[in-house]
Amino acid sequence: MQQSLTTVNQHHFGLEQQLQQQHQYLAFTLNAESYAVGILYVKEIIEYRNLTPVPIAPVFIRGVLNLRGNVLPVIDLSLRLELPSASLSKHTCIVIIEMGNTEEILDIGIVVDAVNDVLSFPLNALEPAPAFGSRIRSDFIRHIGKQAERFITILDIEKVLSIEELSKLISS
């Protein structure tokens, strides 16, 4: 009996270790390419709706959105990544990203062509960002995730939506 309890505990510990080594991401499409962000940044996903334009804002800022009494900036993620902006479709949605730390939290909406899935990657399926050859800035890429025969660019959303960098772009 003692041996079976030990085996169960070892099995449970093994599962716990596997779960801790899995990283979950929200996968979405931009310009027919697959991208993902860490699921812990995702607050919610909403249907695309009309936005209030912001005068004299950088081209990648689509406008602002009133979400339950809170005004949120909405960024066209394609344009932020310096990709062509896709046309709106019935699959276009806004992913609300929660940024910040314990002192200050900021919600930002990002427009994506379509949300696909929540994916889990074991650590050995995550490659470092390539030094060259990517269509987007390499500092915007956290990892390249391998799943079956496809690759998914996992964004470093903290760098993509860096408040400091966005502020500089807005003021210039």
KEGU-937506 format. One line per field, with one value per atom (N, C-alpha, C): atom name; x, y, z; residue number from 0; residue in one letter. Coordinates in steps of 0.1 Angstrom, whole numbers, plus 2048, in hexadecimal, padded with zeros to 3 digits. Example, Ala and Ser with C-alpha at 12.3 -4.5 7.8 and 13.67 -1.06 7.14 Angstrom:
// residues 2
at <- N:CA:C:N:CA:C
xx <- 884:87B:884:880:889:881
yy <- 7C7:7D3:7DF:7EA:7F5:800
zz <- 84E:84E:84E:847:847:84F
i <- 0:0:0:1:1:1
aa <- a:a:a:s:s:s
END
This chain:
// residues 172
at <- N:CA:C:N:CA:C:N:CA:C:N:CA:C:N:CA:C:N:CA:C:N:CA:C:N:CA:C:N:CA:C:N:CA:C:N:CA:C:N:CA:C:N:CA:C:N:CA:C:N:CA:C:N:CA:C:N:CA:C:N:CA:C:N:CA:C:N:CA:C:N:CA:C:N:CA:C:N:CA:C:N:CA:C:N:CA:C:N:CA:C:N:CA:C:N:CA:C:N:CA:C:N:CA:C:N:CA:C:N:CA:C:N:CA:C:N:CA:C:N:CA:C:N:CA:C:N:CA:C:N:CA:C:N:CA:C:N:CA:C:N:CA:C:N:CA:C:N:CA:C:N:CA:C:N:CA:C:N:CA:C:N:CA:C:N:CA:C:N:CA:C:N:CA:C:N:CA:C:N:CA:C:N:CA:C:N:CA:C:N:CA:C:N:CA:C:N:CA:C:N:CA:C:N:CA:C:N:CA:C:N:CA:C:N:CA:C:N:CA:C:N:CA:C:N:CA:C:N:CA:C:N:CA:C:N:CA:C:N:CA:C:N:CA:C:N:CA:C:N:CA:C:N:CA:C:N:CA:C:N:CA:C:N:CA:C:N:CA:C:N:CA:C:N:CA:C:N:CA:C:N:CA:C:N:CA:C:N:CA:C:N:CA:C:N:CA:C:N:CA:C:N:CA:C:N:CA:C:N:CA:C:N:CA:C:N:CA:C:N:CA:C:N:CA:C:N:CA:C:N:CA:C:N:CA:C:N:CA:C:N:CA:C:N:CA:C:N:CA:C:N:CA:C:N:CA:C:N:CA:C:N:CA:C:N:CA:C:N:CA:C:N:CA:C:N:CA:C:N:CA:C:N:CA:C:N:CA:C:N:CA:C:N:CA:C:N:CA:C:N:CA:C:N:CA:C:N:CA:C:N:CA:C:N:CA:C:N:CA:C:N:CA:C:N:CA:C:N:CA:C:N:CA:C:N:CA:C:N:CA:C:N:CA:C:N:CA:C:N:CA:C:N:CA:C:N:CA:C:N:CA:C:N:CA:C:N:CA:C:N:CA:C:N:CA:C:N:CA:C:N:CA:C:N:CA:C:N:CA:C:N:CA:C:N:CA:C:N:CA:C:N:CA:C:N:CA:C:N:CA:C:N:CA:C:N:CA:C:N:CA:C:N:CA:C:N:CA:C:N:CA:C:N:CA:C:N:CA:C:N:CA:C:N:CA:C:N:CA:C:N:CA:C:N:CA:C:N:CA:C:N:CA:C:N:CA:C:N:CA:C:N:CA:C:N:CA:C:N:CA:C:N:CA:C:N:CA:C:N:CA:C:N:CA:C:N:CA:C:N:CA:C
xx <- 808:800:809:813:81C:822:826:82D:823:816:80C:80A:80A:808:814:820:82C:82B:827:825:81B:810:806:80B:813:819:823:82B:835:82E:823:81C:815:810:80A:814:820:82B:82F:830:834:82A:81D:813:814:816:818:824:82F:83B:837:830:82D:824:81A:812:819:823:82B:834:837:840:838:82B:823:821:821:81F:813:809:7FC:7FC:7F7:7F7:7E9:7E5:7D9:7DE:7DA:7DF:7D4:7DA:7D1:7D8:7D0:7D5:7D7:7E2:7E4:7EA:7E3:7E8:7EC:7E3:7E4:7F0:7F6:801:7FC:801:7FE:807:800:807:801:808:802:807:800:804:801:809:807:7F9:7F3:7E5:7E2:7ED:7EB:7E9:7ED:7EB:7DD:7D6:7C9:7BE:7B7:7AC:79F:79C:790:792:788:788:77A:779:76C:76B:75F:75C:760:765:769:75D:75F:754:75A:751:756:75E:769:771:771:774:774:782:784:791:798:7A5:7AD:7B5:7B2:7B9:7C8:7D0:7DE:7E5:7E0:7E6:7EE:7F7:7FF:7F5:7F8:7EF:7EB:7F3:7F0:7E6:7E3:7D8:7CB:7C3:7B6:7AC:7AD:7A4:7A3:798:795:788:786:77A:775:768:762:75E:765:761:75D:750:74A:74F:74F:753:761:76A:778:77C:783:788:795:796:7A2:7A7:7B4:7BA:7BA:7B7:7B7:7C1:7CA:7D5:7D3:7D6:7D5:7E3:7E3:7EF:7F7:7F0:7F7:800:7FA:801:80C:80A:814:820:81E:829:82E:829:82E:82A:81F:819:80D:809:7FD:7F1:7E9:7DC:7D3:7CD:7C3:7B5:7AD:7A0:797:78D:785:77C:779:770:768:75F:757:75F:76B:774:77D:77E:786:781:78B:787:792:78E:797:79A:7A7:7AC:7B0:7AA:7AE:7BA:7C5:7D1:7D3:7D6:7D8:7E7:7EC:7FA:7FC:809:80C:812:812:817:80E:812:809:804:80C:809:7FF:801:7F9:7F6:7E9:7E5:7DE:7E2:7DC:7D6:7CA:7C4:7C5:7CA:7CB:7C5:7BD:7B7:7C0:7C1:7C9:7BF:7BF:7B7:7BE:7B8:7BD:7B3:7B8:7AF:7A6:7AB:7A2:7AA:7A2:7A8:7A6:7B0:7B0:7AE:7B6:7B7:7BF:7BE:7C8:7D1:7DE:7E8:7F1:7F5:7FF:80C:817:824:82D:832:83C:849:851:85D:866:867:86F:869:85D:857:858:85F:861:86F:871:87E:880:88D:88F:88B:88A:886:892:88F:89A:8A1:8AE:8B5:8B2:8AE:8AB:8A0:89B:892:884:880:872:86C:85F:859:856:858:855:862:863:86E:872:87E:882:880:880:87E:86F:867:858:855:85F:85D:863:85A:85F:864:85D:860:85A:85F:858:853:846:840:83E:843:841:835:82C:821:81E:820:81F:828:822:82B:82A:825:824:82B:82F:836:82D:82D:825:82E:82D:835:82F:836:830:836:82D:831:835:83F:842:839:82D:822:826:82F:833:83C:843:84C:843:83A:831:829:824:81B:822:82F:837:831:82D:827:831:83E:848:84A:84B:84D:841:835:829:828:82B:82B:834:840:84A:845:83E:839:82D:825:81A:81E:829:82D:836:83B:844:83C
yy <- 7F4:800:80C:80D:818:81B:810:812:819:814:81A:829:82D:83B:843:83E:844:846:83C:83C:847:848:852:860:861:86E:872:869:86C:86F:868:86B:879:87C:889:894:892:89C:89D:892:893:89B:899:8A1:8AF:8B2:8C0:8C7:8BF:8C5:8C7:8BE:8C0:8CC:8CE:8DA:8E7:8E7:8F3:8F6:8EB:8ED:8F0:8F0:8F4:903:909:917:919:921:922:930:930:93C:93D:949:94B:94D:945:945:94D:955:95D:95F:964:966:975:979:986:984:98A:988:97A:971:963:95C:962:95C:959:94F:94B:952:959:95F:95B:95E:95A:964:965:96D:964:967:95F:961:956:956:95F:960:968:977:97B:989:98C:982:983:985:990:992:98E:991:98C:98E:988:98A:98F:99A:99F:9A0:9A1:9A3:9B1:9B2:9BF:9C8:9D5:9DF:9EC:9F5:A02:A09:A0F:A16:A25:A2C:A3B:A3F:A45:A49:A53:A52:A5B:A64:A71:A7A:A7B:A7C:A7D:A71:A66:A5A:A52:A4A:A42:A39:A35:A2E:A21:A1B:A0D:A0E:A1B:A1C:A1E:A14:A14:A1D:A1F:A28:A23:A28:A24:A1D:A15:A0D:A0F:A11:A12:A03:9FE:9F0:9F0:9EF:9F0:9FC:A07:A14:A17:A0E:A11:A14:A1E:A22:A1B:A13:A0B:A0F:A11:A13:A05:A06:9FA:9FB:9F2:9F2:9E7:9EB:9E2:9DB:9CE:9C7:9C5:9C3:9C2:9CE:9DA:9E6:9E8:9E5:9E6:9DD:9D2:9C9:9CC:9D7:9DC:9D2:9CC:9C3:9CB:9C7:9CD:9CB:9D5:9D4:9CB:9C2:9B9:9C0:9BD:9C3:9BB:9C3:9BD:9B2:9A8:99D:999:98F:98B:984:980:979:983:98F:999:99B:99C:99E:9A6:9AA:9B2:9AA:9A8:9A0:9AB:9AA:9B4:9AE:9B5:9B1:9B9:9B3:9B9:9BB:9C7:9CA:9D1:9D1:9D8:9D0:9D6:9CF:9D1:9CE:9CF:9DD:9E7:9F5:9FB:9F7:9FD:9F3:9F1:9E8:9F0:9EC:9F3:9E8:9EA:9E1:9E8:9E0:9E4:9DA:9DF:9D6:9D4:9C8:9C6:9BF:9C5:9BF:9B4:9A8:99D:998:991:98D:982:979:96E:968:964:95C:94E:946:938:92E:92F:924:928:921:921:915:918:90E:90C:900:8FD:8F8:8FD:8F8:8F3:8E7:8E3:8EC:8ED:8F5:8F2:8E5:8E0:8E4:8E9:8ED:8FC:903:911:914:91B:91F:92E:932:940:948:955:95D:95D:95C:95C:96A:96A:976:97E:977:97E:976:97B:974:975:97C:97D:98A:98A:995:9A0:99D:9A7:9A9:9B4:9B6:9AB:9A7:99B:99D:9AA:9AC:9AB:9AA:9A8:999:990:982:97C:975:96E:960:959:94B:948:93D:937:929:927:91B:911:904:8FA:8F1:8EF:8E7:8DF:8D2:8C9:8CE:8D2:8D6:8E6:8ED:8FB:903:90F:918:923:927:933:93D:949:954:958:956:95A:968:972:980:983:98C:991:99D:99B:9A6:9B2:9B0:9BB:9C4:9BF:9C8:9CE:9C6:9CB:9D6:9D5:9DF:9E8:9E9:9F0:9FF:A02:A0F:A1A:A18:A22:A24:A19:A1A:A20:A1C:A22:A30:A35:A43:A4B:A46:A4D:A4E:A43:A44:A4E:A4E:A57:A66:A69:A77:A7B:A72:A77:A7B
zz <- 800:800:800:808:809:7FB:7F4:7E7:7DD:7DD:7D3:7D7:7E3:7E7:7E2:7E3:7DF:7CF:7C9:7BA:7B6:7BD:7BA:7BC:7C8:7CB:7C0:7BC:7B1:7A4:7A1:795:796:7A1:7A3:7A2:7A8:7A7:799:792:783:77B:77E:777:77A:787:78B:784:783:77C:76E:767:759:757:760:75F:761:76A:76C:760:759:74E:741:741:736:736:72B:72A:721:726:71E:717:70B:703:6FC:6F9:6F1:6E3:6DA:6CC:6C4:6BA:6B2:6A4:69B:68D:68A:684:67E:670:666:659:655:658:655:65C:666:66D:67C:682:690:69A:6A4:6AF:6BB:6C7:6D4:6DE:6E9:6F5:701:70B:718:71D:721:725:731:73A:746:743:737:734:72F:72B:724:72F:72F:738:732:726:71F:710:709:6FA:6F7:6EF:6EB:6DC:6D8:6CA:6C6:6B9:6B5:6B4:6B8:6B8:6B4:6B1:6AD:6B8:6B4:6BE:6BC:6C6:6C5:6C1:6B6:6B1:6BB:6BB:6C3:6BA:6BA:6B1:6B3:6A9:6A9:6B1:6AF:6B5:6AA:6AE:6A4:69D:691:688:68E:697:69D:6A8:6AD:6B7:6B0:6B0:6A9:6B0:6BD:6C4:6D2:6D9:6E6:6E7:6F1:6F3:701:703:710:714:71E:722:730:733:740:748:742:749:748:743:742:734:732:724:722:717:714:706:705:6F8:6F0:6E3:6DB:6D0:6CF:6C6:6BB:6AF:6A4:6A4:6A9:6AB:69E:693:687:684:685:683:68D:699:6A4:6A0:69A:697:689:683:676:66B:66C:662:65C:650:64A:653:654:65C:654:65A:653:653:64A:64A:655:65A:664:65E:666:662:66E:66C:677:682:67F:688:690:68B:692:6A0:6AA:6B7:6BF:6CA:6D3:6DF:6E1:6ED:6F7:703:70D:715:714:71B:728:732:73F:741:742:743:750:755:761:76C:778:784:78F:79B:7A7:7A9:7A6:7A8:79E:791:786:77C:779:76F:764:757:74C:742:73E:734:727:71D:70F:706:6FC:6F3:6E7:6E2:6D5:6CB:6BF:6B4:6AD:6AC:6A5:69B:691:686:68B:693:699:6A4:6AF:6BA:6B6:6B8:6B4:6BF:6CA:6D4:6E0:6EA:6F5:6F4:6F2:6F0:6FC:6FE:708:702:706:700:70C:70A:714:712:71C:71A:70E:70B:700:6F2:6F2:6E5:6E3:6EC:6EB:6E7:6DB:6D6:6D9:6DB:6DD:6D0:6D2:6C6:6BC:6AF:6A6:6A5:6A3:6A2:695:68B:67E:677:66C:663:667:671:675:66E:66C:666:670:67D:688:690:697:6A0:6A9:6A9:6B1:6C0:6C5:6D3:6D7:6CD:6CF:6D1:6CE:6CE:6DA:6E2:6EE:6EB:6E3:6DF:6D1:6CC:6C1:6C6:6C6:6CB:6BF:6C2:6B8:6BC:6B3:6B5:6A8:6A9:69E:693:687:67C:67A:684:682:68E:68A:694:697:6A4:6A8:6AF:6AB:6B0:6BD:6C8:6D5:6D8:6DA:6DB:6EA:6EB:6F9:6FA:6FF:6FF:707:711:719:711:708:6FF:6F4:6EE:6E3:6E8:6F5:6FA:705:704:70E:70F:71B:71D:71A:71E:71B:70C:705:6F6:6F0:6F4:6EE:6F0:6FD:700:6F7:6F5:6EC:6DE:6D9:6CC:6CB:6D5:6D5:6D5:6DD:6DF:6D4:6CB:6C0:6B4
i <- 0:0:0:1:1:1:2:2:2:3:3:3:4:4:4:5:5:5:6:6:6:7:7:7:8:8:8:9:9:9:10:10:10:11:11:11:12:12:12:13:13:13:14:14:14:15:15:15:16:16:16:17:17:17:18:18:18:19:19:19:20:20:20:21:21:21:22:22:22:23:23:23:24:24:24:25:25:25:26:26:26:27:27:27:28:28:28:29:29:29:30:30:30:31:31:31:32:32:32:33:33:33:34:34:34:35:35:35:36:36:36:37:37:37:38:38:38:39:39:39:40:40:40:41:41:41:42:42:42:43:43:43:44:44:44:45:45:45:46:46:46:47:47:47:48:48:48:49:49:49:50:50:50:51:51:51:52:52:52:53:53:53:54:54:54:55:55:55:56:56:56:57:57:57:58:58:58:59:59:59:60:60:60:61:61:61:62:62:62:63:63:63:64:64:64:65:65:65:66:66:66:67:67:67:68:68:68:69:69:69:70:70:70:71:71:71:72:72:72:73:73:73:74:74:74:75:75:75:76:76:76:77:77:77:78:78:78:79:79:79:80:80:80:81:81:81:82:82:82:83:83:83:84:84:84:85:85:85:86:86:86:87:87:87:88:88:88:89:89:89:90:90:90:91:91:91:92:92:92:93:93:93:94:94:94:95:95:95:96:96:96:97:97:97:98:98:98:99:99:99:100:100:100:101:101:101:102:102:102:103:103:103:104:104:104:105:105:105:106:106:106:107:107:107:108:108:108:109:109:109:110:110:110:111:111:111:112:112:112:113:113:113:114:114:114:115:115:115:116:116:116:117:117:117:118:118:118:119:119:119:120:120:120:121:121:121:122:122:122:123:123:123:124:124:124:125:125:125:126:126:126:127:127:127:128:128:128:129:129:129:130:130:130:131:131:131:132:132:132:133:133:133:134:134:134:135:135:135:136:136:136:137:137:137:138:138:138:139:139:139:140:140:140:141:141:141:142:142:142:143:143:143:144:144:144:145:145:145:146:146:146:147:147:147:148:148:148:149:149:149:150:150:150:151:151:151:152:152:152:153:153:153:154:154:154:155:155:155:156:156:156:157:157:157:158:158:158:159:159:159:160:160:160:161:161:161:162:162:162:163:163:163:164:164:164:165:165:165:166:166:166:167:167:167:168:168:168:169:169:169:170:170:170:171:171:171
aa <- m:m:m:q:q:q:q:q:q:s:s:s:l:l:l:t:t:t:t:t:t:v:v:v:n:n:n:q:q:q:h:h:h:h:h:h:f:f:f:g:g:g:l:l:l:e:e:e:q:q:q:q:q:q:l:l:l:q:q:q:q:q:q:q:q:q:h:h:h:q:q:q:y:y:y:l:l:l:a:a:a:f:f:f:t:t:t:l:l:l:n:n:n:a:a:a:e:e:e:s:s:s:y:y:y:a:a:a:v:v:v:g:g:g:i:i:i:l:l:l:y:y:y:v:v:v:k:k:k:e:e:e:i:i:i:i:i:i:e:e:e:y:y:y:r:r:r:n:n:n:l:l:l:t:t:t:p:p:p:v:v:v:p:p:p:i:i:i:a:a:a:p:p:p:v:v:v:f:f:f:i:i:i:r:r:r:g:g:g:v:v:v:l:l:l:n:n:n:l:l:l:r:r:r:g:g:g:n:n:n:v:v:v:l:l:l:p:p:p:v:v:v:i:i:i:d:d:d:l:l:l:s:s:s:l:l:l:r:r:r:l:l:l:e:e:e:l:l:l:p:p:p:s:s:s:a:a:a:s:s:s:l:l:l:s:s:s:k:k:k:h:h:h:t:t:t:c:c:c:i:i:i:v:v:v:i:i:i:i:i:i:e:e:e:m:m:m:g:g:g:n:n:n:t:t:t:e:e:e:e:e:e:i:i:i:l:l:l:d:d:d:i:i:i:g:g:g:i:i:i:v:v:v:v:v:v:d:d:d:a:a:a:v:v:v:n:n:n:d:d:d:v:v:v:l:l:l:s:s:s:f:f:f:p:p:p:l:l:l:n:n:n:a:a:a:l:l:l:e:e:e:p:p:p:a:a:a:p:p:p:a:a:a:f:f:f:g:g:g:s:s:s:r:r:r:i:i:i:r:r:r:s:s:s:d:d:d:f:f:f:i:i:i:r:r:r:h:h:h:i:i:i:g:g:g:k:k:k:q:q:q:a:a:a:e:e:e:r:r:r:f:f:f:i:i:i:t:t:t:i:i:i:l:l:l:d:d:d:i:i:i:e:e:e:k:k:k:v:v:v:l:l:l:s:s:s:i:i:i:e:e:e:e:e:e:l:l:l:s:s:s:k:k:k:l:l:l:i:i:i:s:s:s:s:s:s
END
